[in-house]
Amino acid sequence: MGTNRGRRAPFPSECRPGAPRYHAAVHVSRPSFARPRAASSVLVLGAGFIGGHVVRRLLDNGHGVRVLSRSRPHGRAEELTAGAEVIIGDAGVTKTVAEAVVGMDHVVFALGSLVPPEAEQEPHLDLSLTLQPLLELLGVLENGPRLPLSYLSSGGTVYGNALSFPIPETAPTVPLCVYGITRLAAERFVLRYGTMNDVRVRLLRIGNAYGTGQTTARGQGIVGTALERCRTGEPLVLYGNGQISRDFVHAEDIGLAIAELVVAGGPSIVNIGSGVASTVNEVVALARQVSGKPLPILPKDARDFDLPRVQLDISLLQSLVDFRPRSLRDGIEQMWHDITIEPAPGARAN
């Protein structure tokens, strides 16, 4: 399959503890401690909210990890990526990507872009931010190492209005929003790369991620936003009647699943979620119960691109790896504990 299994990026034999080194384009921070020889070396594109958790779990599983990030990880992302080799550079630049894949055995594409409401307003920008770095990576891989690739897609938008629940990986993909249309286009390019080059690829269709470290500054993430409003006393903007439901899955659980799937065989499309649909009203009620604080609501008209229900079938995932997602209550309790002892995150690094 054209992998470089057994090869890994060189780590320095000596590195002063507590003082990671960066170089430019690219900047590189290398681990400051010795680790046993890794099972494989994984390049993760993106050290943001989900990417950081993927990096952490890969490191915990004994893999050598290299991260390509647009900016230096900070806050929670810096903690999660501690011990990884970090390259600060643009994934849309051929030379940078070509340098980053050297010595790797697998690539995880976890770059962030616009959030769904932003994508509706700026579809051209969402298309560019999503596809340009992906196509750059695929071009480098096709002309070089042809590495296995895992692509983080959206299980909450690519299926569109599903006909049955929970939604299996075999369900039709008829996205209604710009965000889902763009991710589906990206999926097709990834599958083409795998087929044309006889390389293992995997599309990871992820539910609505939440967890400590997720920014609420861009209106993304009802769970984190609700808890932040409980903390500040500001009203929560609620679109529609609160009856739309989503498959909320904790970022730590996502990281665990992806790290395990990197070395697992099986189908090329896998859902990652909790397998449970929870309404926005249920999230609001849990936020109030867990925080013990009032949460005023500012009602707004429903948005056309919001699907009425998302609930992913995770039976395939659970047949491939040991995956037992936490309950929404447990996840919210953990988040509330964390945000009451940590400052609210200001921006997401990618």
C-alpha positions in Angstrom: 0.0 0.0 0.0 3.0 2.3 -0.3 3.4 3.0 3.4 6.6 3.8 5.2 5.9 1.6 8.1 9.0 1.1 10.3 10.3 4.6 9.4 9.7 7.6 11.6 10.7 11.2 11.8 14.0 11.6 13.6 13.8 12.9 17.1 16.8 14.6 18.7 18.8 12.5 21.1 19.2 15.4 23.4 16.7 18.1 24.1 16.6 20.3 27.2 13.6 19.4 29.3 10.9 22.0 29.5 12.2 24.0 26.6 10.7 22.8 23.3 12.4 24.1 20.2 10.7 25.7 17.3 12.0 26.4 13.8 10.2 27.9 10.9 8.5 26.7 8.0 8.7 26.6 9.6 8.7 26.2 13.4 9.3 22.7 14.9 9.0 21.7 18.5 10.4 18.3 19.3 9.7 16.1 22.3 11.8 16.8 25.4 11.7 13.2 26.8 12.7 9.8 25.6 9.9 7.4 24.5 10.0 3.8 23.4 10.1 3.2 19.7 6.6 3.9 18.4 4.3 1.5 16.6 4.0 4.0 13.8 4.5 7.7 13.1 1.4 9.8 12.4 1.2 13.3 10.9 -1.8 15.2 12.2 -2.8 18.3 10.2 -4.5 20.7 12.6 -4.0 21.0 16.4 -7.4 22.6 17.1 -10.2 21.4 19.3 -10.5 17.9 17.9 -7.1 17.6 16.4 -5.5 18.2 19.8 -7.4 15.3 21.4 -6.4 13.1 18.5 -2.7 14.0 19.1 -3.0 13.3 22.8 -4.5 9.9 22.4 -2.0 8.9 19.7 0.9 9.9 21.9 -0.7 8.0 24.9 -0.9 4.9 22.6 2.8 5.1 21.9 2.8 6.6 18.4 5.3 9.1 17.2 3.3 12.2 16.3 4.1 15.2 14.1 1.7 18.1 14.0 1.3 20.6 11.2 -0.5 23.7 12.5 -1.2 27.2 11.2 -0.2 28.7 14.5 1.6 27.6 17.6 -0.8 25.6 19.9 -1.7 27.5 23.0 -3.9 26.9 26.1 -5.5 23.5 26.2 -4.1 22.7 22.7 -0.6 23.2 23.9 -1.2 20.8 26.8 -2.7 18.2 24.5 0.2 18.3 22.0 3.0 18.2 24.6 5.4 15.6 23.4 4.6 15.9 19.7 6.8 17.4 17.1 5.1 20.6 16.0 5.6 22.3 12.7 4.2 25.8 12.4 3.3 26.3 8.7 0.6 26.6 6.1 -0.9 23.3 4.9 -1.7 25.0 1.6 2.0 25.3 0.7 3.4 22.4 -1.2 6.9 22.6 0.2 5.6 22.7 3.8 3.4 19.7 3.3 6.1 17.7 1.5 8.5 18.3 4.4 5.8 17.3 6.9 5.0 13.9 5.4 8.6 12.7 5.3 9.1 9.6 7.5 5.4 9.3 8.3 3.3 6.1 8.2 -0.2 7.7 8.3 -1.9 11.1 8.0 -4.9 12.4 9.9 -6.5 15.5 8.3 -8.1 17.5 11.1 -7.8 21.0 9.9 -10.6 23.3 10.9 -12.3 26.0 8.8 -15.6 27.9 9.0 -18.4 26.8 11.3 -21.8 26.0 9.6 -23.4 29.5 10.1 -20.3 31.1 8.6 -20.2 28.7 5.7 -23.8 29.6 4.8 -22.7 33.2 4.6 -19.4 32.6 2.8 -19.7 29.4 0.7 -16.7 30.3 -1.5 -14.5 30.8 1.5 -15.6 27.6 3.1 -14.9 25.7 -0.1 -11.4 27.2 -0.4 -10.4 26.7 3.3 -11.6 23.1 3.2 -10.5 21.9 -0.2 -7.3 23.8 -1.0 -5.2 22.3 1.8 -6.7 18.9 1.3 -5.9 18.9 -2.5 -2.4 20.1 -1.7 -1.9 17.2 0.7 -3.4 14.7 -1.8 -1.1 16.0 -4.6 2.0 15.6 -2.4 0.9 12.1 -1.3 0.2 11.0 -4.9 3.6 12.1 -6.1 5.4 10.8 -3.0 4.9 8.4 -0.2 1.2 7.5 -0.9 0.4 7.2 2.8 -2.8 6.0 4.4 -5.2 8.9 5.2 -7.9 9.5 7.7 -10.2 12.5 7.0 -12.3 14.1 9.7 -15.7 14.8 8.1 -19.1 15.7 9.5 -21.7 13.1 10.4 -24.0 15.9 11.5 -24.3 17.5 8.0 -23.3 15.2 5.1 -26.4 12.9 5.5 -28.9 15.7 5.3 -32.5 14.8 6.3 -32.1 11.1 7.0 -35.0 8.7 6.5 -34.3 6.4 9.5 -32.4 6.6 12.8 -29.8 6.0 13.9 -28.1 6.9 10.7 -25.8 4.1 9.3 -22.8 4.8 7.1 -24.7 3.3 4.1 -27.4 6.1 4.3 -27.7 8.4 1.3 -25.6 11.6 1.5 -27.8 14.5 0.5 -26.5 17.5 2.5 -28.7 20.6 2.7 -26.2 23.1 4.1 -23.0 24.5 2.6 -20.9 23.0 5.3 -22.1 19.5 4.5 -21.8 20.0 0.8 -18.2 21.0 1.1 -17.3 18.1 3.4 -19.0 15.7 1.0 -16.9 17.1 -1.8 -13.8 16.6 0.3 -14.8 13.0 1.0 -15.0 12.3 -2.7 -11.5 13.5 -3.3 -10.2 11.4 -0.5 -11.9 8.3 -1.8 -10.6 9.0 -5.3 -7.0 9.2 -3.9 -7.5 5.9 -2.1 -8.9 4.1 -5.2 -6.5 5.6 -7.8 -3.4 4.8 -5.6 -4.5 1.6 -3.9 -4.1 3.3 -0.5 -6.2 2.7 2.6 -8.3 5.8 3.4 -11.0 6.4 6.0 -13.7 9.0 6.2 -14.6 9.7 9.9 -18.1 11.2 10.1 -18.2 12.9 13.5 -21.3 14.0 15.4 -21.5 17.3 17.3 -18.3 17.5 19.2 -18.1 19.3 22.6 -15.7 19.4 25.5 -13.3 21.6 27.5 -11.3 23.9 25.3 -13.9 24.4 22.6 -14.3 28.1 21.8 -17.7 29.7 22.0 -16.6 33.0 20.4 -17.9 32.0 16.9 -21.3 30.7 18.0 -20.2 27.1 17.6 -21.2 24.4 20.1 -24.4 24.7 22.0 -23.1 22.7 25.0 -20.1 24.9 25.6 -22.1 28.1 24.9 -24.8 27.1 27.3 -22.3 26.5 30.1 -20.4 29.7 29.4 -23.7 31.6 29.6 -24.4 29.9 32.9 -21.1 31.2 34.1 -21.5 34.7 32.9 -25.3 35.1 33.3 -25.7 36.3 29.7 -28.7 34.9 27.8 -28.4 32.0 25.4 -29.5 32.6 21.8 -31.9 29.7 20.9 -32.9 29.2 17.3 -36.4 27.7 16.9 -38.2 25.9 19.7 -35.3 23.9 21.0 -36.6 20.6 19.8 -33.9 19.9 17.2 -31.7 17.1 18.3 -28.1 16.3 17.8 -25.6 13.5 18.5 -23.3 15.1 21.0 -20.0 13.4 21.4 -17.2 14.4 23.8 -13.9 15.4 22.1 -11.9 13.0 24.3 -14.0 10.1 23.1 -13.5 11.3 19.5 -9.7 11.4 20.0 -9.8 7.9 21.5 -11.8 6.5 18.6 -9.7 8.1 15.9 -6.4 7.0 17.5 -7.6 3.4 17.6 -9.0 3.5 14.1 -5.6 4.6 12.7 -4.3 1.1 13.2 -7.6 -0.8 12.8 -8.7 -2.4 9.5 -12.3 -2.3 8.3 -14.5 -0.2 6.0 -13.6 3.2 4.6 -16.5 5.1 6.2 -17.1 5.1 9.9 -19.4 7.2 12.1 -18.1 8.6 15.4 -20.8 9.8 17.8 -22.6 8.9 21.0 -25.4 7.0 19.2 -27.9 9.1 21.2 -30.0 12.1 20.0 -30.4 14.9 22.6 -32.5 18.0 22.0 -31.2 21.5 22.5 -33.9 21.9 25.3 -32.3 18.9 27.0 -28.9 20.5 26.8 -30.3 23.7 28.4 -31.9 21.7 31.2 -28.7 19.8 31.9 -26.7 23.0 31.9 -29.0 24.5 34.5 -29.0 21.4 36.6 -25.3 20.8 36.6 -24.3 24.5 37.1 -27.1 25.3 39.6 -27.5 28.6 37.8 -30.2 30.2 35.8 -29.8 30.3 32.0 -31.9 33.0 30.4 -33.0 32.3 26.8 -33.1 34.8 23.9 -35.4 33.2 21.3 -34.6 33.6 17.6 -36.3 32.3 14.4 -35.3 28.8 13.3 -32.6 28.6 10.7 -33.3 26.9 7.3 -30.0 24.9 7.4 -30.6 23.3 10.8 -31.6 19.7 10.4 -34.4 18.5 12.8 -32.5 15.4 14.0 -29.0 13.9 13.9 -28.4 10.5 15.5 -25.5 8.4 14.3 -25.4 4.6 14.2 -22.1 3.7 15.9 -22.4 -0.1 15.8 -19.8 -0.3 13.1 -17.3 1.8 15.1 -17.9 -0.4 18.2 -17.3 -3.5 16.1 -13.9 -2.2 15.1 -12.6 -0.7 18.4 -13.5 -0.6 22.1 -15.6 2.5 22.1 -17.9 3.4 25.0 -18.8 7.1 24.8 -19.7 8.9 28.0 -23.2 10.2 28.6 -24.1 13.8 27.9 -24.7 14.5 31.6 -21.2 13.1 32.5 -19.6 15.2 29.7 -21.4 18.4 30.8 -20.4 17.8 34.4 -16.8 17.5 33.4 -17.0 20.6 31.3 -18.6 22.7 34.0 -15.9 21.6 36.5 -13.2 22.6 34.0 -14.6 26.0 32.9 -15.1 27.0 36.5 -11.4 26.6 37.2 -10.1 27.6 33.8 -10.4 30.8 31.8 -12.8 30.6 28.8 -11.0 29.8 25.6 -10.7 32.8 23.3 -9.7 31.3 19.9 -9.2 27.9 18.3 -5.8 27.0 16.9 -5.6 24.9 13.8 
